[in-house]
Amino acid sequence: MTTDTTISAGTTADAEIRPPAEIRYAAELATLDAWDTERGHERPPGWRLSPRAVRAFVVGSEELGVTRKFYGDDPLVDRAVVSLMGRQGLMLVGEPGTAKSMLSELLSAAVSGSSTLTVQGTAGTTEDHVRYSWNYALLVSEGPSERSLVPSPICTGMREGRVVRFEEITRCAPEIQDTLVSILSEKQLMVPELGPDARVAARPGFTVIATANLKDRGVHEMSAALKRRFSFETVAPVRDRAFEIELVQRQLAAELGPEGDRPEVPRDVLEVLVTVFQDLRTGSTREGAPVKRPETVMSTAEAVNVAVAASLEARYLGDGTVTAAEVARQVAGVALKGEEEDARRLRHYVDNVVRERARTDARWKAFFTAAEPLWR
Amino acid sequence: MTGGAGAGAVWDLAPQRLRSAADAVGRLQTERGIYFAPVRHHSPACAVAVRAAIEELRPAAVLIEGPEEFTRLIPDLLHEATRPPIAVLSLGGPAGSGTGSTAETGDREPGEGAGFYPLASFSPEWVALHAGRDVGAELRFIDRSFGERSAAERAVSGPGGSGPAGFGPDASGPGAGPGHGPDVAAQPDPFARTLMSERYLAHSEAVATLARRLGCRDHDEVWDHLFESRRSAELADWRAVFDDVFAWAALARLDYEEGVLDADGSLDREARMSARVAEAAAEAVAGAGGPVLVVTGAFHTLALVEALSGAPEGAPVRDRQPEGGFGPVAEGEAWLVRYDHERLDGLRGYGAGMPSPGYYERLHAAHLRELAVEGTAFPAFGSVGATGATGATGAIGATAATSAAKPGSTKRRSAKGSAVSGTAATGPAATGTAASGTAAGAAGTVSAASGPVGARALAAEILVDVARGAVDRGHAVSLPQVGAAAASATRLADLRERAFAGRTDLLDAMRSCYVQDDGGVGGPGEPERPLGLAIAEVFGGRALGEVPPGSASPPLVRDVRKRVRAVRLVVDDSLPRTARLDARRTASHRAKRQVLALLDFVGAGFGQLVSGPDHVAGRGLGLITEEWQYCWTPLVEARLVEMVHLGATLEAVAVARLYEAEARLAGTGAGSVPGAAAASVDALARLVAQALVIGMGSHLPRIVTLLRVTLDTDRDVDSVVSGARRLLGLWQARVELGAEEYAGELLDLVSQALATAAYLVSDLGKVRAEDEDAAIGTLIGLRSLLRDAAAADGGAADGSAADGGAPDNVVRDGGASRADGAANRIAVERELARLRDDEGTAPAVAGALLALGFTDGEVADDVLVTRVRGALSAGADPGAAVRFLGGVMRAAPDLILHTPEMFDAVDDALRTLDGDAFLAVLPDLRRAFTWLRPTETHRLAKRVAERTGARVDQVDVRVALSEEDLATGLVLDRELVAVLERDGLAHWGPATEATRAVGAAGVCTAGVGIAQVGTAGGEA
């Protein structure tokens, strides 16, 4: 499970909970394809769209009626698109909730027309997930053969010349990560079981977009050899308050259903929530007063979790309305993840910033009253 | 639909005013021979175009935006020994009245009236001067004189304009909108004040819209995208370039109201410039003939065109021209000074130029090389006819199309393309053939040839240089990475539809390919990293200019002489003299002290403080008079000459020095070591003290901002506490420092420091045994800080500070911070209480806290006794117990005398110790009792005698040490050290003087029991 994908635009209530980007935005992709053809834009070998169209798909284009899907850092998108044209893979690093996975999904949907060739990195990921494995029934009856070989997404991506996504790569053991080294540099995968010369050669268009969370398990656990095979791009957290409130609202609807079916989360409560997260994330309040930043990731995804939990608390334990007090209690749960130091930082925040705001603002007062005993 | 879809559609989008202006440009060329070269300051693209224009037009006169008194300096500017970057330095004050009035008024607008007119090798103005000279044109500066300009600006900003209104972190910076009046008010640093402001372009709505549409991050990238990314040959097509620059700036100009332009003197300047242009054009027609080329910032071109062509929109400018013309050229003093890229780059923060001078210098050189390689330096143009007008209109149309909000009419990144093609292809019928034909031809030549060798080679060169710089600093960049970056830069340029990889493409490529982790490149807004430094070095450039020998005597020296004389210090000879000052009571002494401190601060080597209160070092604060020795030697003048490049006035130099100090402390300065420790609060508080002592209070906002940030990052509670005490000390000395107006701010800072201290104070509980002493020192400091802060808040509250400060100010500023201050004091006290009651707190710290708490009445008698008994009880670790006792004794030595229960507890504890344990803790125990004064020791001895039934004189042994004893002891000590050293055991030796003294005294006493211990300590 990745937290990143929780930030996304589509909430269509199809049979599938969340269809991949190439289905959700099929119309836009078609428009861009037509645009490329009309303009004669050059498409790199193996690409469905031109780099310009890929860019337009991600950052939007009024002219073509393509919506903006990624906010905040257009040069980053430029760099990412260009990196995909190069020999190296693309490594998106950043805190959870910065829409890395969304960006990787959008890029692969635009470049390859599909975003489904995905390896989900976990501590349990093995080399088989990265290279190939076998259908053991066939293997036993026929021996190693093309038929009994089960290709990994990476293997498929190489054969078909498509972009492969590797989510949360730093959660895999370094040895498993390193399987990628030779694949990325040689652009081929040897299959010794099928004979000395058997190999899968990558076709143009094959590349890997990896995402890594800095806080889970740092990128520093990646070998230097692998690092050299990637262009690194750091995705910064959402800075725009209104945009973040909107993201949280949208995500709440996705998780708990439309307004009316669930406890209402008033906008001003969301504002408190997002303000707390932004204060703690950036290390300073909007007024510029310094705040101690906790080690815990105060990501948008976590803000959504808090909002969801606060809604549930209000529904099952409270009177059905979400107030800043519920938010305060849930923030404590999110923020206090064992770090001794964090408790101190939050106490400092409540003691100073919130106490001050509580004097003049009822919402903050509710937050303060609920938070004070928690963070003693 | 694009710009190429039809001239008509595009044409409709251009505002009527611009269409008329474009026509007027054509008429002025044909009818009066006036050509315009609208430029952006320090733009290599414009520089190339200016040279092309001059070489083709061979004008009779080249008129350049810049104070008209600079015309006199043109021979010096063209002197063969002059090497850019240089600047023309102007001083304020009315023309003809000698040097500025800054010194007399002695106000807090240091350096006011100094203005710089920087010229780099790639500045269009610089190129215009040289190219003009080469074709034999007459060269003139045509702007309003600097004296008039600054007088007008002063008048507008008014007397209140220089006050501490902007004090605080959000002081109006360069980001302040155009509605904020003249440049000076918005610029925090007078030294960086330039006469080439372009704030309007940076903040224009039209440019911002353009940036959004083009996907550019800021107006600099818009400029790069539209102009600097053109190929050399395209730039040589100066008509197309200037048409587009004109359109670009004119659109921005339409965003501004006449009132704004009037308030900052733009209209007055344009009145002068247009009048001078008209004069020159008339002369040229009357004289040898030939056109006149007007090189000005593009923002002014529209106004000049409208004023000269008689358009109704030009009336506000024309109305400012006096009946009989402006008369003879204004007088004014100006000097050539050396300038450097760093400073030029620094100007960008003030909206006064392009960033990355190092990069643009190379780009300009690359253009020149490429044009030289092509042989025909510049394409031959057709007749000099009414072609500019058509180009201009096309460009305006195209650019307007991109900025006007018409959905579906533009595509991303199309502005440049359509602007160029608009010039080439969509010019209204008329006579556009010559220009458009050439433009198309030039473009054709380039695309047919092997591409822009110069600029492309430049990209590789820069990538390699940055890589090398990064490697030198320890950041590995491999050759494949450089290759990848080159490919990436080219692809980015292609994606962004640029002819070659420009500044942002290169920066992005390096970010992609040179960074192998999540740390970014480092630099502004990020922690400093080797790569960021390497980029700064290459893009910032390192050039330092040269001025011809024999330029007029530097004004700085004269300024200092005058300042020193004004406060009646003797500078007529070079004899050492002494000045005794009473700054607290005498204003004139205060002025003297300030000048002496200023000169001391800038490093002129003029005077030095011999005795008296030193607020910076925090020494002798109780003293009233101070004594300075000073001496005006040739060395002082020599040092001042060396500083000329730092500023024209003593204040300006001091400002530069302040910046240096600040940069050093912020860890961003050139001299700082990468990875050096973060700034400390105490060091910054020192800087605040320094700024106040030298009367530079107006620069506090920046330092204070830095201090606020540092308060957040400094993890050293001692530094925070010392810094806060220093600040509070400044507040107490506010009258003699003349710093009443900052009183509120100082208190506010103290309050913030208290908040930080509240956060950090729990660290004190975790110190190791050897750091306990320092921790207790910090605690004691913190306690007096709390007390003083409470007193200060109280003083500020009743409005009549003890020494009669300015009540108005204090009350106003103190109001808000008083509440905060109280809250933060309570926060600290809360934390201290927590620490005191925490089991895990280091024993000595806990003891000290307990003692302090008892003294302050926060800890009840019985609590104290219980805790002391607990800590010293039989089962306790003797080492920890003695450390605890040491903490108590250090914080409140007399407690043991006044609290019988405590005396009992200590006595019981010591009695129950067995011999070995006692000997083990004896040294610490001895130290613990050294905090008692001799009389107290005596009283304690009496008490011990009563308890043990002995006679006092048996217990209170007075050990009389004569000087001989001391000498013998010292000799012994030295011999011992020598022996230890001989045996390779030097580290056994005593570490400090203090321990040595204690040790020497300790030799003389030995024995068992509390009394001896106390006595020995007391005597030591």
Interface residues (C-beta under 8 A of the other chain):
Chain A: P51 R52 R55 A56 V59 S61 E62 E63 D74 P75 D78 R79 V81 V82 S83 M85 G86 R87 Q88 V93 G94 L214 V219 H220 A224 K227 R228 F230 S231 F232 E233 T234 G283 S284 G288 P290 V291 K292 R344 H348 D351 N352 R355 E356
Chain B: P169 D170 G215 R217 P407 G408 T410 K411 R412 S478 P480 A484 A487 S488 R491 L492 D494 L495 R496 T504 D508 A509 R511 S512 C513 V515 Q516 D517 D518 G519 G520 R708 V709 L711 D712 Q752 A755 A758 Y759 S762 D820 A823 N824 A827 R830
